[in-house]
Amino acid sequence: MARKRIPDCSIARSLDEVGEWWTLLIIREALFGKRHFAEFQRTLGIARNILTARLRALVRHGIFRRAPDGGRRRAYELTDKGRDLLTVVLALRQWGERWVCPGGLATELVDALDNTRVARLEPRSESGRRLTLADIRIVPRAHQRRA
């Protein structure tokens, strides 16, 4: 069976790895401390066969790695690639708090150091200037010249 062609688009290629509904929820749980199959299953209420398939895919894509956790148990650990999804998960949560669940949720995100709320994520230029959609454009990537 031939693999589907993924467009030359970072969003499309990223969604191929993490765009399935259960996948982002598993990643959310791992970001906030879950490491074992039973924890993911109990917290999410996901069927064993679906969880197994999603965890295998996350390992295959290099988002999780399997690690010994004493005895016969093995844990799922986020890789650097997986930990980098924190911004994606936080942005999706903040978007949902504003547009999908505007009445509020039972939980909120706070800074563990001083218990203040996590600031809303927003696009900024490299110089730190806040950007709106009108400030952003897509341009061809400059190719490096050969020396």
Buried (B, 14 or more C-beta within 10 A) or exposed (E): EEEEEEEEEEEEEEEEBBEBEBBBBBBBBBBEEBBEBEBBBEBBEBEEEBBEBBBEBBBEBEBBBEEEEEEEEBBBBBBEBBBEBBEBBBBBBBEEBEEEEEEEEEEEEEEEEEEEEEEEBEEEEEEEEEEEEEEEEEEEEEEEEEE
